[in-house]
Amino acid sequence: MLFKLLSAPVTGLVKIVKVVAEEAERIHYDPKTILNEYEILKKRYQKGEIDKEEFHQRKELLTARITKNQNDR
């Protein structure tokens, strides 16, 4: 009983961290988020803020995220 009382703050914190991590992962792999990031990336490339190589590298990362999301379904 005493151990439960003393460990309650840690247990609660662990649960909060887990929920936050799950939500961050959900947002990270959300197709709408990925599409939005792609549109921003495309605009940056068109404005000359990033070069062709960086554009393609980042596009590959976004493609990998969307592919992982589809494979996990």
C-alpha positions, 0 to 999 in steps of 0.5 A: 500500500505504501509503495503504491502511494509513493510510486503514484506520481511516477506511475502517473507521469509514465502514463502521461508520457506514453499518451503524449508519445502516442499522440505525437506518433499519430500526428507524425504519420497522419496523411494530412500532416504529411501532405501539408509538410509536402506542400510547404517543402514544395513551396520552399523549393520553388522559392529557392530556399532549398536545393533540388537534392534537399527537396528530393531527400525530404520528399523521400522521408515523407514518402517513407512516412506515408508508406509506413502509415499505409502498411500499418493499416 
